């Protein structure tokens, strides 16, 4: 049987030492549950899932307990928590009741909204705390990861890929860390309808690093902040390797934008391979230590990548078709944030049939100076392309050979 409780009874402290008073009950536990005794209200399996998430066991141990219990969270809780099971349930109930007032929601594996890709990994989290909303449209998603000490080259590539994917209707996932993570999400936010998910290694009542609070709030409004750790959990170093399996698990593909030898991003890449995800790496200068890890990944078989299109082309056929359908819907109307003049000109441009300035002026009713200014604005944003002879065609939303458009 389980070891005897310490003198005065076990104290219910989350292994990551949350500071939240709701998770710091120091009431000694009394007695042990009889074998097979119910530990929660019938039909309230969510409380049992939350209670499992509060146990000190590793994610692998929790997964093993659930497997042994044939997926029954109450049975797994009895086996793993022993005499602590009932108190863990009380703790979980208090926590769940507090979440709406904190602006948080919770997802469990047997409930609606839990990401289906996470159900496929070996050790899905028993509970996901969410600020914002995870949508069905967040599949497909791509994780952009890399060094915290990124070079200007790495940061520029991360912003470019983040924006390109966002404009293509592909959700961008990262960890909100300094360096590549933040740059990827900053790029995503430049895409008018782009969505992003940030997976944190601490409770959602705090943002780590603290200077990314504003970025985190923007992502929560355009996607979600996600954590398997309850509110009050500090950003302890041991939490981050554990959360990395969720970054890769939520994604169809993982892109290592820039990583030195020994970077934690390489661990995430290995996790992605174990989970059956595609792994890409952005080539860097062979003389740069900052790209040594990502270059080595390519040497070991990761796909080199320079554009969002190259990533999407490796998706399964059904997922590629989904992205294509989303792009077709977006092409059916003008891009957002155009001036009235730019909108009129954009509607008159055709992707294949060039039109001259005189024809555009006649069709839009704009004066020459206003028309030229609108065309210039569209060109800068990649929405129009100038051809020889003063003719123009409609461009993609971002332009460039690697554009998804």
C-alpha positions in Angstrom: 0.0 0.0 0.0 1.0 3.6 -0.1 3.6 4.9 2.4 2.3 6.4 5.6 1.6 10.1 5.5 4.2 12.4 7.2 3.6 13.5 10.7 0.6 15.9 10.8 -0.7 14.6 7.5 0.4 15.3 3.9 0.3 18.9 2.8 -1.4 19.6 -0.5 1.2 21.6 -2.3 1.4 21.4 -6.1 4.8 20.0 -7.2 5.5 23.4 -8.9 4.8 25.2 -5.6 2.0 27.4 -6.8 1.5 30.6 -4.8 -2.3 30.6 -5.3 -4.0 30.3 -1.9 -6.6 28.0 -3.4 -3.9 25.5 -4.1 -2.1 25.7 -0.7 -4.6 24.0 1.6 -2.6 22.7 4.6 -5.4 20.7 6.1 -4.2 17.3 7.2 -5.9 14.4 5.4 -7.8 11.9 7.4 -7.9 8.2 6.5 -7.7 6.3 3.3 -10.4 5.7 0.7 -11.7 2.2 0.6 -10.8 0.3 -2.5 -13.2 1.2 -5.3 -14.9 4.0 -3.4 -16.2 6.8 -5.5 -14.0 9.9 -5.3 -16.1 12.5 -7.1 -19.7 13.2 -7.9 -21.1 10.8 -10.5 -20.8 12.3 -14.0 -18.3 14.9 -13.0 -15.2 13.3 -14.5 -13.8 16.7 -15.2 -13.0 17.2 -11.5 -11.0 13.9 -11.6 -9.1 15.0 -14.6 -8.2 18.3 -12.9 -7.2 16.4 -9.8 -4.9 14.3 -11.8 -3.2 17.4 -13.2 -2.4 18.5 -9.6 -0.5 15.3 -8.8 3.4 15.5 -8.5 3.9 12.6 -11.0 5.5 13.2 -14.3 3.4 13.4 -17.5 4.7 9.9 -18.4 3.7 8.5 -15.0 0.2 10.0 -15.3 -0.1 8.5 -18.8 0.9 5.1 -17.5 -1.6 5.4 -14.7 -4.4 6.2 -17.1 -3.4 3.3 -19.4 -3.5 0.9 -16.4 -6.9 2.4 -15.5 -8.2 2.0 -19.1 -8.6 5.7 -19.4 -10.8 6.1 -16.3 -9.6 9.3 -14.5 -11.1 8.3 -11.2 -9.5 4.9 -11.2 -6.2 6.4 -12.1 -6.5 9.0 -9.3 -7.2 6.3 -6.7 -4.2 4.3 -7.9 -1.8 7.3 -8.1 -3.0 9.4 -5.1 -4.1 6.8 -2.7 -5.3 8.4 0.6 -4.9 11.9 -1.0 -7.5 11.3 -3.7 -10.5 12.9 -2.0 -8.5 16.0 -0.9 -7.2 16.4 -4.4 -10.7 16.3 -5.7 -11.8 19.0 -3.2 -8.8 21.0 -4.3 -9.7 20.5 -8.0 -13.3 21.6 -7.4 -12.2 24.8 -5.7 -9.8 25.5 -8.5 -12.4 24.9 -11.2 -14.9 27.2 -9.5 -12.4 30.0 -9.4 -11.5 29.9 -13.1 -14.3 32.0 -14.7 -13.4 34.9 -12.4 -9.8 34.7 -13.6 -10.9 34.8 -17.3 -9.8 31.2 -17.7 -11.4 28.1 -19.0 -10.4 24.4 -18.8 -10.3 21.5 -21.3 -10.0 17.9 -20.4 -9.4 14.9 -22.7 -13.0 13.6 -22.6 -14.6 17.0 -23.1 -15.4 19.2 -26.1 -12.8 21.5 -27.4 -9.8 19.4 -26.3 -7.3 19.5 -29.2 -7.6 16.2 -31.1 -3.9 16.2 -32.0 -3.0 16.2 -28.3 -5.1 13.1 -27.8 -2.7 11.3 -30.2 0.5 11.9 -28.2 1.8 9.4 -25.6 1.2 11.6 -22.6 -1.6 14.2 -23.2 -2.1 16.5 -20.3 -5.1 15.7 -18.0 -6.1 19.4 -18.1 -5.4 22.4 -20.2 -5.9 25.9 -18.8 -6.8 28.4 -21.5 -7.0 32.1 -21.7 -8.7 32.9 -25.0 -10.1 30.2 -27.2 -8.8 27.2 -29.1 -10.8 26.7 -32.3 -11.2 23.8 -34.6 -9.7 26.1 -37.2 -6.4 26.0 -35.2 -5.7 22.8 -37.1 -3.5 23.0 -39.1 -0.9 24.7 -37.0 2.9 25.0 -37.3 5.2 25.5 -34.4 8.0 28.0 -34.9 10.8 27.5 -32.3 14.4 28.5 -31.8 17.0 30.2 -29.7 16.3 32.8 -27.1 19.6 34.5 -28.1 18.6 34.8 -31.8 20.6 36.9 -34.3 18.9 39.6 -36.4 18.8 37.0 -39.3 16.9 34.5 -37.1 14.5 37.1 -35.8 13.7 38.3 -39.3 13.1 34.8 -40.6 10.8 34.0 -37.7 8.7 37.2 -38.3 8.5 36.4 -42.0 7.4 32.8 -41.5 4.9 33.8 -38.7 3.3 36.4 -40.9 3.2 34.2 -44.0 1.6 31.3 -42.2 -0.9 33.6 -40.5 -2.0 35.1 -43.7 -2.4 31.6 -45.1 -4.8 30.6 -42.4 -2.3 28.4 -40.6 -2.2 28.9 -36.8 1.3 29.6 -35.4 2.4 28.0 -32.1 5.3 28.9 -29.9 6.3 29.3 -26.3 6.2 33.1 -25.8 9.9 33.0 -24.9 12.5 35.6 -25.8 14.1 35.5 -29.2 12.5 33.3 -32.0 9.3 32.5 -30.1 8.4 36.2 -29.7 9.5 37.2 -33.2 7.3 34.4 -34.7 4.2 35.7 -32.9 5.0 39.3 -33.6 5.1 38.4 -37.3 1.8 36.5 -36.9 0.1 39.5 -35.5 0.9 41.4 -38.7 -1.4 39.1 -40.5 -4.9 40.7 -40.2 -6.7 37.4 -39.5 -3.8 35.3 -38.2 -4.2 33.2 -35.1 -1.6 32.0 -32.6 -1.3 29.7 -29.6 1.3 30.2 -26.9 2.1 27.3 -24.6 3.5 28.5 -21.2 5.6 26.7 -18.6 3.8 28.4 -15.7 0.3 29.3 -14.6 -1.7 31.7 -16.8 -2.1 34.2 -14.0 1.5 35.3 -14.9 3.3 35.9 -18.1 6.9 34.7 -18.5 9.0 36.5 -19.4 7.2 39.5 -17.9 8.2 41.8 -20.7 6.0 39.8 -23.0 2.8 40.5 -21.1 1.4 42.8 -23.9 2.3 40.2 -26.5 0.6 37.6 -24.5 -2.6 39.7 -24.2 -2.6 40.2 -28.0 -2.3 36.5 -28.6 -5.1 35.7 -26.2 -7.3 38.0 -28.2 -6.2 36.4 -31.5 -6.0 32.8 -30.3 -5.1 31.5 -26.8 -2.5 31.2 -24.1 -2.3 27.6 -22.9 -0.8 25.8 -19.9 -1.1 22.4 -18.2 0.0 24.1 -15.0 -2.6 25.6 -12.7 -2.7 29.2 -11.8 -0.1 30.2 -9.3 2.6 27.9 -10.8 5.9 29.6 -11.0 8.0 29.4 -14.2 10.4 26.9 -12.8 13.1 25.5 -15.2 11.8 21.9 -15.0 8.5 23.0 -16.4 9.7 24.0 -19.8 11.0 20.7 -21.1 7.6 19.2 -20.1 5.6 21.9 -21.9 7.6 21.5 -25.1 5.8 18.2 -25.9 2.6 20.3 -26.1 4.1 22.8 -28.5 5.0 20.0 -30.9 1.9 18.0 -30.1 -0.5 20.8 -31.1 1.3 21.3 -34.4 1.3 19.5 -37.7 4.9 20.5 -38.2 7.7 22.0 -36.2 10.2 24.5 -37.7 13.5 25.1 -35.9 14.2 28.6 -37.2 17.6 29.0 -35.5 19.3 27.0 -32.8 22.8 26.6 -31.5 24.2 23.2 -30.6 22.6 22.0 -27.4 19.6 24.3 -27.7 16.4 23.2 -26.0 14.7 23.6 -29.4 16.5 20.4 -30.5 14.7 18.5 -27.7 11.4 19.8 -29.0 12.4 18.6 -32.5 13.1 15.1 -31.1 9.7 15.1 -29.3 8.1 16.1 -32.6 9.6 13.2 -34.4 8.5 10.8 -31.6 5.0 12.2 -32.1 5.0 11.7 -35.8 5.2 15.4 -36.8 7.1 16.8 -39.7 10.3 18.6 -38.7 11.9 21.4 -40.7 14.9 23.6 -40.1 15.9 26.9 -41.6 19.5 26.8 -42.9 21.9 29.3 -41.5 25.5 30.3 -42.2 27.8 27.4 -41.7 30.3 29.6 -39.8 27.7 30.8 -37.3 27.5 29.0 -34.0 23.9 30.3 -33.6 22.8 28.1 -36.5 24.9 25.0 -35.7 22.1 23.1 -34.2 19.6 23.8 -36.9 22.1 23.0 -39.6 22.9 19.7 -37.9 19.2 18.9 -37.9 19.2 19.2 -41.7 22.3 17.0 -41.9 20.3 14.4 -39.8 17.4 14.5 -42.2 15.2 17.5 -41.2 13.7 19.2 -44.3 15.4 22.6 -45.1 12.8 25.3 -45.4 12.8 28.9 -46.5 9.1 29.7 -47.1 5.6 29.0 -45.7 4.6 27.3 -48.9 7.3 24.6 -48.5 5.9 23.8 -45.1 2.3 23.5 -46.2 3.2 21.4 -49.2 4.3 18.6 -46.8 1.0 18.5 -45.0 -1.3 15.5 -45.8 -3.4 16.0 -48.9 -6.6 16.6 -46.9 -4.9 19.3 -44.8 -3.4 20.9 -47.9 -6.9 21.0 -49.5 -8.3 22.7 -46.3 -5.6 25.4 -46.5 -6.5 25.9 -50.2 -10.2 26.3 -49.4 -9.4 28.9 -46.8 -7.3 30.8 -49.2 -10.0 30.7 -51.8 -12.4 32.3 -49.3 -9.9 35.0 -48.5 -9.4 35.8 -52.2 -13.1 36.3 -52.7 -13.1 39.6 -50.9 -10.6 42.5 -50.6 -7.9 42.2 -48.0 -8.6 44.2 -44.8 -7.2 47.6 -43.9 -7.2 49.0 -47.4 -7.9 52.7 -47.9 -11.1 53.3 -50.0 -8.9 54.1 -53.1 -6.8 51.0 -52.6 -9.9 48.9 -52.3 -11.4 50.3 -55.5 -8.2 49.6 -57.4 -7.7 46.1 -55.9 -11.2 45.1 -57.1 -10.4 46.1 -60.6 -7.1 44.3 -60.8 -7.0 40.7 -62.1 -4.5 38.1 -61.2 -3.9 37.0 -64.8 -5.1 39.9 -67.1 -2.9 43.0 -66.9 -4.6 46.4 -66.9 -3.1 49.7 -67.7 -3.3 52.9 -65.7 -5.8 54.5 -68.1 -8.1 51.5 -67.9 -7.9 51.5 -64.1 -8.6 55.3 -63.9 -11.7 54.9 -66.1 -12.9 51.9 -64.1 -12.4 53.4 -60.6 -13.0 57.1 -61.4 -9.9 58.1 -59.5 -7.6 60.9 -60.6 -4.1 60.0 -61.8 -2.4 61.1 -58.6 -4.8 59.2 -56.4 -4.6 56.1 -58.6 -0.8 56.1 -58.6 -0.7 56.5 -54.8 -3.2 53.6 -54.4 -1.1 51.4 -56.7 2.0 52.2 -54.8 0.4 51.3 -51.5 -0.8 48.0 -53.0 2.6 47.2 -54.4 4.3 47.9 -51.1 2.0 45.3 -49.4 2.4 42.8 -52.3 -1.2 43.2 -53.4 -0.3 44.5 -56.8 2.5 43.8 -59.2 3.8 46.2 -61.8 4.6 44.8 -65.3 6.5 46.4 -68.2 4.4 49.0 -70.1 2.7 50.5 -67.1 0.4 47.6 -66.6 -0.6 45.9 -63.3 -1.9 42.6 -62.1 -3.3 41.6 -58.7 -0.6 40.2 -56.4 -0.8 37.9 -53.3 -1.4 39.3 -49.9 2.3 39.1 -49.1 4.1 38.6 -52.4 7.3 36.8 -52.9 7.9 33.4 -54.4 7.2 31.6 -51.2 3.9 33.2 -50.5 1.0 30.9 -49.8 -1.0 33.1 -52.1 
